[in-house]
Structure formats: C-alpha cells, structure tokens
Amino acid sequence: MKAQNIKELGVIDMNKVEACNGRITTFVPIKVIGDELDGLLDTLHADFKKKHPEVDETMFTVHVVYIYGELDSPRYELEIIVWDESNDVVAEFYEEIEVNLSEQAQREVKKIIWDALGKSIFNL
C-alpha cells in the first residue's frame, strides 16, 4: 500500500509492546491518532463494508510496527484490524501498510518501546 504520512500518534499503551524477529509492534488507541490516518481508515472501512454489508458497528484496532535488522530498515508499518463490534469473528486484517512518521512521532514510538523493554527485561 502507498506510504501514509502520520504527524501525530498520541498516547501508546506501553503494556502492549511485543518484539519478535526484528519487528516491534505496539498498540495505538485509534482516538488519539492524527487526521492523516482518517482517510486510510475511511478506505479500509469502505472495503470492509463491501465485504460485510451486514455489519452495523465497525471497530478498528491499529498497531504500529517498528522494523529493524532488515536491509531497508529501520522503517514503520501499520497493521489495522477492522471488525464487527457485536461479533469479533467477522474481521479483516490489513497489514504491511507503509507509514512515514513525523520526527516527534518516531521519538514517541521509540521511547515507548524503550520504556516497555526496560520494564519487561530489567523490571524497571
């Protein structure tokens, strides 16, 4: 997918940071993400509604993935799950969405990751 520019990420949940195979993934609450993501979510919502027209209440889960240790890294991607609030079995998973974060957002993501890793590894 085309790279999105995201200027503001907002608060990231430190308790939901996972590291695996050169990828660190963290959950970002949708209500605090900047305006540029709105267009992407509208597009994904339209795709979801086309596939699942019976769904009334659509929910989004957004993850920011920090990728390191690869040829074209470090870089950031989004993983977005669009799902039915009343039946979470009905869901679509959109991954590997390239994203260009602002300098401030990159610092925020890295700080959250650093804090979470320090907490989990060294019990800080």
C-alpha contacts under 8 A as a table, 3 or more apart, distances in Angstrom:
res1	aa1	res2	aa2	distance
1	M	96	E	7.35
1	M	97	I	5.35
1	M	98	E	6.50
2	K	97	I	7.12
2	K	98	E	6.43
3	A	97	I	6.79
3	A	98	E	4.44
3	A	99	V	4.89
3	A	100	N	6.46
4	Q	36	E	7.53
4	Q	37	L	7.59
4	Q	97	I	7.91
4	Q	98	E	6.38
4	Q	99	V	4.59
4	Q	100	N	5.81
5	N	36	E	6.73
5	N	99	V	5.81
5	N	100	N	4.58
5	N	101	L	5.89
5	N	102	S	7.47
6	I	9	L	7.20
6	I	34	G	6.60
6	I	35	D	7.98
6	I	36	E	5.78
6	I	37	L	6.62
6	I	99	V	6.85
6	I	100	N	6.09
6	I	101	L	4.98
6	I	102	S	6.39
6	I	105	A	7.97
7	K	34	G	6.43
7	K	36	E	7.51
7	K	101	L	5.93
7	K	102	S	4.88
7	K	104	Q	7.78
7	K	105	A	6.59
8	E	33	I	6.08
8	E	34	G	4.94
8	E	101	L	7.81
8	E	102	S	7.19
8	E	104	Q	7.65
8	E	105	A	5.82
9	L	12	I	7.66
9	L	28	V	7.40
9	L	32	V	6.44
9	L	33	I	4.69
9	L	34	G	6.14
9	L	105	A	5.88
10	G	28	V	7.88
10	G	32	V	5.09
10	G	33	I	5.89
10	G	34	G	7.80
10	G	105	A	7.94
11	V	28	V	6.98
11	V	29	P	7.23
11	V	32	V	6.72
12	I	26	T	7.25
12	I	27	F	6.33
12	I	28	V	4.93
12	I	29	P	6.73
12	I	109	V	7.58
12	I	112	I	7.08
13	D	16	K	5.64
13	D	17	V	7.58
13	D	26	T	7.27
13	D	27	F	6.12
13	D	28	V	6.58
13	D	29	P	7.69
13	D	112	I	7.99
14	M	17	V	6.00
14	M	26	T	7.63
14	M	112	I	5.94
14	M	113	I	7.31
14	M	115	D	7.45
14	M	116	A	5.56
15	N	116	A	6.92
16	K	26	T	5.64
16	K	27	F	5.81
17	V	24	I	6.92
17	V	25	T	5.66
17	V	26	T	4.43
17	V	27	F	6.96
17	V	113	I	6.67
17	V	116	A	6.60
18	E	24	I	5.56
18	E	25	T	5.18
18	E	26	T	6.43
19	A	22	G	7.17
19	A	23	R	5.72
19	A	24	I	4.30
19	A	25	T	6.38
20	C	23	R	5.38
20	C	24	I	6.45
22	G	67	I	5.95
22	G	68	Y	5.28
22	G	69	G	5.64
22	G	70	E	7.52
23	R	65	V	6.45
23	R	66	Y	5.74
23	R	67	I	4.55
23	R	68	Y	6.29
24	I	65	V	5.59
24	I	66	Y	5.06
24	I	67	I	6.39
24	I	113	I	7.74
25	T	63	H	6.40
25	T	64	V	5.75
25	T	65	V	4.34
25	T	66	Y	6.26
26	T	63	H	5.48
26	T	64	V	5.47
26	T	65	V	6.49
26	T	113	I	7.84
27	F	61	T	7.74
27	F	62	V	6.14
27	F	63	H	4.48
27	F	64	V	6.44
28	V	32	V	7.88
28	V	33	I	7.65
28	V	61	T	7.77
28	V	62	V	5.65
28	V	63	H	5.66
28	V	64	V	6.82
29	P	32	V	6.05
29	P	33	I	7.23
29	P	61	T	7.37
29	P	62	V	6.87
30	I	33	I	5.56
30	I	60	F	7.06
30	I	61	T	6.91
30	I	62	V	6.45
33	I	37	L	6.86
34	G	37	L	6.06
34	G	38	D	7.48
35	D	38	D	5.30
35	D	39	G	7.71
36	E	39	G	6.20
36	E	40	L	7.51
37	L	40	L	5.24
37	L	41	L	6.21
38	D	41	L	5.09
38	D	42	D	6.08
39	G	42	D	5.04
39	G	43	T	6.32
40	L	43	T	5.13
40	L	44	L	6.28
41	L	44	L	5.03
41	L	45	H	5.86
42	D	45	H	5.02
42	D	46	A	6.16
43	T	46	A	5.19
43	T	47	D	6.37
44	L	47	D	5.04
44	L	48	F	6.10
44	L	82	V	7.59
45	H	48	F	4.97
45	H	49	K	6.07
45	H	58	T	7.76
45	H	82	V	7.11
46	A	49	K	5.12
46	A	50	K	6.16
47	D	50	K	5.13
47	D	51	K	6.42
48	F	51	K	5.17
48	F	52	H	5.90
48	F	53	P	7.91
48	F	82	V	7.01
48	F	92	E	6.77
49	K	52	H	4.86
49	K	53	P	4.84
49	K	54	E	7.86
49	K	55	V	7.14
50	K	53	P	5.77
52	H	55	V	5.93
52	H	90	V	7.98
55	V	58	T	6.84
55	V	84	D	6.11
56	D	84	D	7.51
57	E	84	D	5.92
57	E	85	E	5.59
57	E	86	S	7.26
58	T	82	V	6.75
58	T	83	W	5.68
58	T	84	D	4.98
58	T	85	E	5.90
59	M	82	V	5.73
59	M	83	W	5.26
59	M	84	D	6.14
59	M	85	E	5.85
60	F	80	I	6.83
60	F	81	I	5.67
60	F	82	V	4.69
60	F	83	W	6.44
61	T	80	I	5.63
61	T	81	I	5.05
61	T	82	V	6.59
62	V	78	L	6.92
62	V	79	E	5.95
62	V	80	I	4.60
62	V	81	I	6.56
63	H	78	L	5.65
63	H	79	E	5.08
63	H	80	I	6.28
64	V	76	Y	6.83
64	V	77	E	5.93
64	V	78	L	4.80
64	V	79	E	6.53
65	V	76	Y	5.50
65	V	77	E	5.05
65	V	78	L	5.94
65	V	79	E	7.29
66	Y	74	P	7.03
66	Y	75	R	5.98
66	Y	76	Y	4.75
66	Y	77	E	6.74
67	I	70	E	7.40
67	I	73	S	6.09
67	I	74	P	5.41
67	I	75	R	5.33
67	I	76	Y	6.07
67	I	77	E	7.78
68	Y	73	S	5.03
68	Y	74	P	4.59
68	Y	75	R	6.94
69	G	73	S	6.28
69	G	74	P	7.19
70	E	73	S	5.20
70	E	74	P	7.42
72	D	75	R	7.25
76	Y	98	E	6.40
76	Y	99	V	5.68
76	Y	100	N	6.87
76	Y	101	L	7.56
77	E	95	E	7.78
77	E	96	E	5.58
77	E	97	I	5.19
77	E	98	E	4.54
77	E	99	V	5.25
78	L	95	E	6.31
78	L	96	E	6.12
78	L	97	I	4.99
78	L	98	E	6.46
78	L	99	V	6.62
79	E	93	F	7.36
79	E	94	Y	5.71
79	E	95	E	4.32
79	E	96	E	6.33
79	E	97	I	6.63
80	I	93	F	6.04
80	I	94	Y	5.13
80	I	95	E	6.35
81	I	91	A	6.77
81	I	92	E	5.75
81	I	93	F	4.59
81	I	94	Y	6.14
82	V	91	A	5.60
82	V	92	E	5.33
82	V	93	F	6.59
83	W	87	N	7.77
83	W	88	D	5.82
83	W	89	V	7.65
83	W	90	V	5.80
83	W	91	A	4.11
83	W	92	E	6.39
84	D	87	N	5.20
84	D	88	D	5.31
84	D	89	V	7.57
84	D	90	V	5.67
84	D	91	A	6.44
85	E	88	D	6.01
87	N	90	V	5.93
88	D	91	A	6.37
94	Y	97	I	7.45
101	L	104	Q	7.90
101	L	105	A	5.72
101	L	106	Q	5.87
102	S	105	A	5.15
102	S	106	Q	6.17
103	E	106	Q	5.13
103	E	107	R	6.26
104	Q	107	R	5.17
104	Q	108	E	6.23
105	A	108	E	4.97
105	A	109	V	6.17
106	Q	109	V	5.20
106	Q	110	K	6.14
107	R	110	K	5.16
107	R	111	K	6.00
108	E	111	K	5.14
108	E	112	I	6.18
109	V	112	I	5.20
109	V	113	I	6.20
110	K	113	I	5.06
110	K	114	W	6.02
111	K	114	W	4.99
111	K	115	D	6.04
112	I	115	D	5.17
112	I	116	A	6.03
113	I	116	A	5.13
113	I	117	L	6.01
114	W	117	L	5.23
114	W	118	G	6.08
115	D	118	G	5.14
115	D	119	K	6.15
116	A	119	K	5.05
116	A	120	S	6.15
117	L	120	S	5.12
117	L	121	I	5.78
117	L	122	F	7.85
118	G	121	I	5.36
118	G	122	F	5.32
118	G	123	N	6.53
118	G	124	L	5.81
119	K	122	F	5.67
119	K	123	N	4.44
119	K	124	L	4.60
120	S	123	N	5.52
120	S	124	L	7.69
